[in-house]
Amino acid sequence: MSWLKTWWVQPDQYEWITAFLQQRGMLRSARMGLAALAGSSALVPLTVLPSQGDPSAVELTIGVVAATITLAVTALLVTRWPTRLQSHVGVTLGALGVGGWSLVQPTAALAALAATAMAIPGGYIAFFHGPKLLLFNGAVALAVAATAVFRLAHEVNLATAASAFWINVFLNITVPLGIWGMAKTMGMYVERSEKDALTGLLNRRAFTDAVSNRLANPLPAHAHLAVVMVDLDNFKRINDTHGHVTGDRVLRAVAELLHEHAPADAVVCRAGGEEFLVAMTTVTPDVRPLTAQFCSAVAELIPKITASIGTASTEIHRLAGPDAVWLVEELIEIADGAMYSAKRRGGNQVHHTVGA
């Protein structure tokens, strides 16, 4: 049962999938696709109700509510990408709307057919959200399908009811689980593509994205962003003297060292070769105590290997807006220039650029 426990504690996927789509310029197309899906779902009650001739008050109420929910979700998606809470509320109401619509259908056949539509919120939940919401949708789907099948067995025959039950199980259980598996596989691919294979740190491309995301939710007292460029002095001598295997061990050790000394919410990456980047939000722009720790820790870790460090910092409010990524890149360039200044002065020291 350990696999079930592992599955149950899986985190909600909404934030990282949203970031994935945004970073690749796919957020708008995804939004329009979901809006089209939600909008087309509203056509079901809007077209079925008039064809029923004289629907009951309950059928009319549920149909109007279901159509209203789907149209509201469509309007939201047309204007902007929903927040995680809005997504939770929207898909929960959607699942209840589909389930309620199935329960009030005048015939068992139409009720069983309507129950298959629970796969729509189920697939969305499987892709964007977590197991708890997925289990909720599955429970609603199972209850609605069981009710429809029970009616179908009495109105038609047991064989038809059994067929309808297995069709509902296939669509409402296996399809969401299949989408869940694909989403997790995509997540593993994204994670691996964003990490440096040798050190396990973020790679250069993922670093900028991670910093941009961190700027959106800094700690309340943190008003500055500091970027630290770390370059190992005389690293080529390690490779030439002891071989690349030893050089790789050194790089992994430095990566662990940076993680150990950097704040828990810092973003750390291997920028390339023997260069590393650390970014963090801070209360003040002065990160000299931290960079001094970096310098001394590297010198103590590996004999005859030291670090040249450059820093750059600015106020977070300057990094707001659509130019945030470009401004972060500019800050990295300033830190890189400061690092080369430290290296030209003999290495094993820090050059600070405050208020860039």
C-alpha positions as CSV (number, residue, x, y, z in Angstrom):
1,M,0.0,0.0,0.0
2,S,3.0,2.3,0.0
3,W,2.4,3.2,-3.6
4,L,-1.1,4.4,-2.7
5,K,0.3,6.5,0.2
6,T,2.9,8.0,-2.2
7,W,0.2,8.8,-4.8
8,W,-2.1,10.4,-2.1
9,V,0.5,12.9,-1.0
10,Q,1.5,14.0,-4.5
11,P,1.4,17.9,-4.6
12,D,-1.0,19.9,-6.7
13,Q,0.4,20.3,-10.2
14,Y,-1.2,23.6,-11.1
15,E,1.6,26.0,-10.4
16,W,4.4,24.2,-12.2
17,I,2.2,23.4,-15.3
18,T,1.1,27.1,-15.4
19,A,4.8,28.2,-15.2
20,F,5.7,25.6,-17.9
21,L,3.1,26.9,-20.3
22,Q,4.0,30.5,-19.6
23,Q,7.7,30.1,-20.1
24,R,7.1,28.5,-23.5
25,G,4.6,31.0,-24.7
26,M,1.8,28.4,-24.7
27,L,-0.4,29.9,-21.9
28,R,-2.7,31.8,-24.3
29,S,-3.3,28.9,-26.6
30,A,-4.0,26.6,-23.7
31,R,-6.4,29.2,-22.3
32,M,-8.3,29.4,-25.6
33,G,-8.5,25.7,-25.9
34,L,-9.9,25.3,-22.4
35,A,-12.4,28.1,-23.1
36,A,-13.6,26.4,-26.2
37,L,-14.0,23.1,-24.3
38,A,-16.0,24.8,-21.5
39,G,-18.0,26.8,-23.9
40,S,-19.0,23.7,-25.9
41,S,-20.0,22.0,-22.7
42,A,-22.6,24.8,-22.1
43,L,-24.3,23.8,-25.4
44,V,-25.4,20.5,-23.9
45,P,-28.0,21.7,-21.5
46,L,-28.9,24.7,-23.7
47,T,-29.8,22.3,-26.6
48,V,-31.3,19.4,-24.6
49,L,-33.6,21.5,-22.5
50,P,-35.7,22.9,-25.4
51,S,-36.0,19.3,-26.9
52,Q,-37.6,18.0,-23.7
53,G,-40.8,19.8,-24.3
54,D,-42.0,20.4,-20.8
55,P,-39.0,19.9,-18.4
56,S,-39.6,19.8,-14.7
57,A,-38.7,22.6,-12.4
58,V,-35.7,20.5,-11.1
59,E,-34.5,19.7,-14.6
60,L,-34.8,23.3,-15.6
61,T,-33.0,24.6,-12.6
62,I,-30.1,22.1,-12.8
63,G,-29.8,22.8,-16.6
64,V,-29.7,26.6,-16.1
65,V,-27.2,26.2,-13.3
66,A,-24.9,23.9,-15.3
67,A,-25.0,26.2,-18.3
68,T,-24.3,29.2,-16.1
69,I,-21.3,27.6,-14.5
70,T,-19.7,26.6,-17.8
71,L,-20.4,30.0,-19.4
72,A,-18.8,31.7,-16.3
73,V,-15.7,29.5,-16.6
74,T,-15.6,30.2,-20.4
75,A,-15.7,34.0,-19.7
76,L,-12.9,33.7,-17.2
77,L,-10.7,31.7,-19.5
78,V,-11.3,34.1,-22.4
79,T,-10.1,37.1,-20.3
80,R,-7.2,35.6,-18.2
81,W,-5.6,32.5,-16.8
82,P,-7.3,31.5,-13.5
83,T,-5.6,31.4,-10.2
84,R,-5.1,28.0,-8.5
85,L,-8.1,28.7,-6.2
86,Q,-10.3,29.8,-9.1
87,S,-9.3,26.6,-10.9
88,H,-10.2,24.5,-7.9
89,V,-13.6,26.2,-7.4
90,G,-14.4,26.1,-11.2
91,V,-13.6,22.4,-11.7
92,T,-15.4,21.4,-8.4
93,L,-18.6,23.3,-9.5
94,G,-18.2,21.8,-13.0
95,A,-18.1,18.2,-11.6
96,L,-21.1,18.9,-9.4
97,G,-22.9,20.5,-12.4
98,V,-22.3,17.5,-14.7
99,G,-23.2,15.1,-12.0
100,G,-26.4,16.9,-11.1
101,W,-27.3,17.2,-14.8
102,S,-27.0,13.4,-15.2
103,L,-29.2,12.7,-12.1
104,V,-32.2,14.7,-13.3
105,Q,-32.4,13.4,-16.8
106,P,-35.9,12.0,-17.6
107,T,-34.6,8.7,-19.1
108,A,-32.0,6.3,-17.7
109,A,-30.3,6.1,-21.1
110,L,-29.7,9.9,-21.2
111,A,-28.6,9.8,-17.6
112,A,-26.0,7.1,-18.3
113,L,-24.8,9.0,-21.4
114,A,-24.5,12.3,-19.4
115,A,-22.5,10.5,-16.7
116,T,-19.7,9.8,-19.2
117,A,-19.1,13.6,-19.3
118,M,-17.6,13.4,-15.8
119,A,-14.4,12.4,-17.7
120,I,-14.0,16.1,-18.7
121,P,-13.5,17.6,-15.2
122,G,-11.7,14.3,-14.3
123,G,-9.1,14.8,-17.2
124,Y,-8.6,18.4,-16.3
125,I,-8.0,17.6,-12.6
126,A,-5.6,14.8,-13.5
127,F,-3.5,17.2,-15.6
128,F,-3.6,20.3,-13.4
129,H,-4.4,19.3,-9.9
130,G,-3.8,16.6,-7.2
131,P,-5.1,13.3,-6.1
132,K,-7.5,14.6,-3.5
133,L,-9.5,16.6,-6.0
134,L,-9.2,13.7,-8.5
135,L,-10.7,11.3,-5.9
136,F,-13.6,13.7,-5.3
137,N,-14.4,13.7,-9.0
138,G,-14.1,10.0,-9.2
139,A,-16.5,9.5,-6.2
140,V,-19.0,11.8,-7.8
141,A,-18.7,10.0,-11.2
142,L,-19.1,6.6,-9.6
143,A,-22.2,7.7,-7.6
144,V,-23.8,9.3,-10.7
145,A,-22.9,6.3,-12.9
146,A,-24.3,3.8,-10.4
147,T,-27.5,5.7,-10.1
148,A,-27.9,5.9,-13.9
149,V,-27.1,2.2,-14.3
150,F,-29.5,1.2,-11.6
151,R,-32.3,3.1,-13.4
152,L,-31.2,1.5,-16.7
153,A,-31.4,-2.0,-15.3
154,H,-35.0,-1.4,-14.4
155,E,-36.0,0.5,-17.5
156,V,-34.2,-1.6,-20.1
157,N,-32.3,-4.7,-19.1
158,L,-29.4,-5.9,-17.0
159,A,-27.1,-6.4,-20.0
160,T,-27.5,-2.8,-21.2
161,A,-27.0,-1.6,-17.7
162,A,-23.7,-3.6,-17.3
163,S,-22.4,-2.2,-20.6
164,A,-23.2,1.4,-19.6
165,F,-21.5,0.8,-16.3
166,W,-18.2,-0.4,-17.8
167,I,-18.2,2.4,-20.4
168,N,-18.5,4.9,-17.5
169,V,-15.8,3.2,-15.6
170,F,-13.5,3.3,-18.5
171,L,-14.0,6.9,-19.3
172,N,-14.3,8.3,-15.8
173,I,-11.5,6.2,-14.1
174,T,-9.0,5.0,-16.6
175,V,-8.9,8.1,-18.8
176,P,-8.1,10.6,-15.9
177,L,-5.5,8.1,-14.5
178,G,-3.9,7.9,-17.9
179,I,-3.8,11.7,-18.2
180,W,-2.4,11.8,-14.6
181,G,0.4,9.4,-15.7
182,M,1.2,11.6,-18.7
183,A,1.3,14.7,-16.6
184,K,3.7,13.1,-14.1
185,T,5.9,11.9,-17.0
186,M,6.0,15.4,-18.4
187,G,6.9,16.7,-15.0
188,M,9.8,14.3,-14.7
189,Y,11.0,15.4,-18.2
190,V,10.8,19.1,-17.4
191,E,12.7,18.5,-14.1
192,R,15.5,16.7,-15.8
193,S,15.7,19.2,-18.7
194,E,16.1,22.0,-16.2
195,K,18.9,20.5,-14.2
196,D,22.6,20.1,-14.8
197,A,23.4,16.4,-15.1
198,L,26.6,16.6,-13.2
199,T,25.7,18.7,-10.1
200,G,21.9,18.4,-9.9
201,L,21.7,22.2,-9.8
202,L,19.4,24.2,-12.1
203,N,20.9,24.9,-15.6
204,R,21.3,28.4,-16.9
205,R,18.0,28.6,-18.7
206,A,16.0,27.3,-15.8
207,F,17.8,29.7,-13.4
208,T,16.3,32.8,-15.0
209,D,12.8,31.4,-15.0
210,A,13.1,30.3,-11.4
211,V,14.3,33.8,-10.3
212,S,11.5,35.4,-12.2
213,N,9.0,33.2,-10.4
214,R,10.6,33.9,-7.0
215,L,10.3,37.6,-7.6
216,A,6.5,37.2,-7.8
217,N,6.4,36.0,-4.2
218,P,9.2,37.4,-2.1
219,L,9.2,37.3,1.6
220,P,7.4,40.4,3.1
221,A,10.6,42.1,4.4
222,H,12.7,41.3,1.4
223,A,13.0,44.4,-0.8
224,H,16.1,43.5,-2.9
225,L,17.3,40.9,-5.3
226,A,21.0,39.9,-5.1
227,V,22.8,37.8,-7.7
228,V,26.1,36.2,-6.9
229,M,28.5,34.9,-9.6
230,V,31.0,32.3,-8.3
231,D,34.0,31.2,-10.5
232,L,36.6,28.7,-9.4
233,D,40.2,30.0,-9.7
234,N,42.8,27.7,-11.2
235,F,40.2,25.0,-11.9
236,K,41.9,24.0,-15.2
237,R,44.9,22.9,-13.2
238,I,42.7,20.3,-11.4
239,N,41.6,18.8,-14.7
240,D,45.1,18.9,-16.2
241,T,46.8,17.5,-13.1
242,H,44.3,15.1,-11.6
243,G,42.0,14.4,-14.5
244,H,38.4,15.2,-15.3
245,V,36.9,12.7,-12.9
246,T,38.5,14.6,-10.0
247,G,37.4,17.9,-11.6
248,D,33.8,16.6,-11.6
249,R,34.1,15.6,-7.9
250,V,35.2,19.2,-7.2
251,L,32.3,20.7,-9.1
252,R,29.8,18.5,-7.2
253,A,31.4,19.4,-3.9
254,V,31.1,23.1,-4.7
255,A,27.5,22.7,-5.7
256,E,26.8,21.0,-2.3
257,L,28.7,23.8,-0.5
258,L,26.7,26.5,-2.2
259,H,23.4,24.8,-1.3
260,E,24.6,24.4,2.3
261,H,25.6,28.1,2.8
262,A,22.9,29.8,0.7
263,P,19.5,30.7,2.2
264,A,16.9,28.0,1.9
265,D,14.9,30.0,-0.6
266,A,17.9,30.9,-2.8
267,V,18.1,29.8,-6.4
268,V,21.4,28.1,-7.3
269,C,22.6,27.0,-10.7
270,R,25.6,25.9,-12.6
271,A,26.1,28.6,-15.2
272,G,28.6,26.6,-17.2
273,G,32.1,25.1,-16.7
274,E,33.3,26.1,-13.3
275,E,30.9,29.0,-12.9
276,F,27.9,29.0,-10.5
277,L,25.1,31.5,-9.9
278,V,23.2,32.2,-6.7
279,A,20.2,34.5,-6.5
280,M,18.2,35.4,-3.5
281,T,15.8,38.1,-2.2
282,T,17.2,40.0,0.7
283,V,16.3,42.6,3.3
284,T,19.4,44.7,2.3
285,P,21.5,44.8,-0.8
286,D,24.6,43.9,1.2
287,V,25.4,40.2,0.9
288,R,29.1,40.4,1.9
289,P,28.7,38.1,5.0
290,L,27.4,35.4,2.7
291,T,29.9,35.8,0.0
292,A,32.7,35.8,2.5
293,Q,31.4,32.4,3.7
294,F,31.5,31.2,0.1
295,C,35.1,32.3,-0.4
296,S,36.4,30.7,2.9
297,A,34.4,27.5,2.4
298,V,35.7,26.9,-1.1
299,A,39.3,27.6,0.1
300,E,38.9,25.1,3.0
301,L,37.2,22.5,0.9
302,I,39.9,22.0,-1.8
303,P,43.6,22.9,-1.4
304,K,44.9,25.4,-3.9
305,I,41.4,26.1,-5.3
306,T,39.8,29.4,-4.5
307,A,36.8,31.4,-5.8
308,S,36.4,34.8,-7.4
309,I,33.0,36.2,-6.7
310,G,31.0,39.1,-8.1
311,T,27.7,40.4,-6.9
312,A,25.0,42.7,-8.2
313,S,21.8,43.8,-6.5
314,T,18.8,46.0,-7.1
315,E,15.4,46.8,-5.6
316,I,12.7,44.2,-6.4
317,H,10.2,46.8,-7.5
318,R,12.5,47.7,-10.4
319,L,12.1,44.1,-11.7
320,A,8.4,44.2,-12.0
321,G,6.5,44.1,-15.3
322,P,7.0,42.3,-18.7
323,D,10.8,43.2,-18.7
324,A,11.5,41.2,-15.6
325,V,13.4,38.4,-17.4
326,W,15.5,40.9,-19.4
327,L,16.3,42.9,-16.2
328,V,17.4,39.7,-14.3
329,E,19.7,38.9,-17.2
330,E,21.2,42.3,-17.0
331,L,21.8,41.9,-13.3
332,I,23.6,38.6,-14.1
333,E,25.8,40.4,-16.6
334,I,26.7,43.0,-13.9
335,A,27.6,40.2,-11.4
336,D,29.6,38.5,-14.1
337,G,31.6,41.6,-14.7
338,A,32.2,42.1,-11.0
339,M,33.4,38.5,-10.8
340,Y,36.0,39.2,-13.5
341,S,37.1,42.3,-11.6
342,A,37.8,40.1,-8.6
343,K,39.7,37.6,-10.7
344,R,41.9,40.3,-12.3
345,R,42.8,41.5,-8.8
346,G,44.2,38.1,-8.0
347,G,41.1,36.0,-7.2
348,N,40.0,34.5,-3.9
349,Q,38.0,37.7,-3.2
350,V,34.7,39.3,-3.8
351,H,33.8,42.4,-5.8
352,H,30.4,44.0,-4.9
353,T,28.2,46.0,-7.0
354,V,25.4,47.4,-4.9
355,G,22.3,49.3,-6.2
356,A,22.7,48.2,-9.8
